[in-house]
Amino acid sequence: MKMDGKADQERIFESLPVPSALRVMIVPAVISQLIVLIYNMADTFYVGQTNNPYMVAAAALILPVFNITLCLAGLAGIGGGALISRLLGENREEEARRVSVFSLYLAILIAAVFALGMGIFMKPLLNLLGAGENTYEYARQYAFCVIVAGGIPTVLSNVLSNLIRSIGYSRQAGTGIVLGGLLNIALDPLFMFVLLPHGYEVLGAGAATCLSNCIACVYFIVVVCRMGKESIVTFHPKAGRPERESIAAVFTVGIPSAVATLLFDLDYVIIDKLMVSYHDLALAAIGIVLKVERFPLNVGIGICQGMMPLVAYNYAAGNKKRMEDTIRISRMLGLAIAGISILLYEIFAVQFIRLFISDAQTVEMASAFLRIRVLATPLMFLSFFTVYLFQAFGMGKRSLFLGMMRWLVFNIPMLFLLNAVFGMYGIVWSQVTADTFTVILSFYVYRKYKPKL
């Protein structure tokens, strides 16, 4: 049975009450974000069960490179998805269809080039990342599975999820991501400890991740096929080439999204590098905190992902009231989640940390870190909420400016400054301090450049 895409779009984007439309769009996005968070921890958790530090180190070495594939997905998926929602708001369905074709083949091309480059230059790249005699082979096995073999399905799954959500199919978009995450969690122990012999656990983890992403990709392709030949999201090249302005618009929003993701990962890498100069317990403590604090942040990202197509559509359609109601309710929801997370983390910090480690000293230090870091949650939400709004408006230069200012002017310099002045706890307080400045700047830029309908 085919999906009636146009009827669903009109109902969600135009006629459904804003709170209901947001519920339809946001709930699947939030669930998928939480599953992605758990799935990102799965390989590390299962490889850790081997008690082989070289295997753990090898998997950790590949994580920054794997994250680059997600940045590539953001370039085509977020850039294309935001534009498609705006084009639908302008009743330009044929151009939206052409943009979807361009975004999908762009994703396949850049993923293929990246995977091929990783395959050809594997040895020098792994040496550059720090792979040594004891970790190189494990790192090579993992990189081959998740980046060389799994690069295209990983990128394509994420791009398809964004494009499908941009036309109102948030449930299907979320289901595909959840399917890939749950499969990875289930297949990891099967491949690592049952199917492959002892000593090949890292290869098993990589193979499980690759297979789960391939199955998720097939799911998304089936969803697109069920939408029928007239679907906005399509692989059919006969749709034609989009206008030059549309191609530029994809990159205008997509590139800032990819850059922001890279800088976010760089921030975490620098925190680890600074903490390691103190002692191993501090590094272990901050490592756990950076994972625990992601739960409310990923919920906030899910809210923004669900909100963005509604804002983009109604902005392009000139429906000012519906657009502003969507922004207001989404902002209130995100701040409410942030407030609840502060309350829970302040009260139950020790219990949350003990889910990951039982060492008393590490628990005490990590709990103190968490109670400080969580104070930045509403500030971080407001920071990327504003960036998502500018992406929805197609104002990529504004979102790039805010992203660059946040990471390169406020966050990363503040890490070095507060570490030099206050030591270890200066690193922990840097997020609150930097994002206070980021939010002030974001409010100013939004008030000055918010589009007038």
Secondary structure, DSSP 8 states (H G I E B T S, - for coil): ----HHHHHHIIIIIS-HHHHHHHHHHHHHHHHHHHHHHHHHHHHHHHTTT-HHHHHHHHHHHHHHHHHHHHHHHHHHHHHHHHHHHHHTT-HHHHHHHHHHHHHHHHHHHHHHHHHHHHTHHHHHHHHT--TTTHHHHHHHHIIIIIITHHHHHHHHHHHHHHHHTT-HHHHHHHHHHHHHHHHHHHHHIIIIIS-TT-HHHHHHHHHHHHHHHHHHHHHHHHHHT-TT-SS---GGG----HHHHHHHHHHHHHHHHHHHHHHHHHHHHHHHHTTT-HHHHHHHHHHHHHTHHHHHHHHHHHHHHHHHHHHHHHHT-HHHHHHHHHHHHHHHHHHHHHHHHHHHHHHHHHHHTT---HHHHHHHHHHHHHHGGGHHHHHHHHHHHHHHHHTT-HHHHHHHHHIIIIIIIHHHHHHHHHHHTHHHHHHHHHHHHHHHHHHHHHHHHHH----
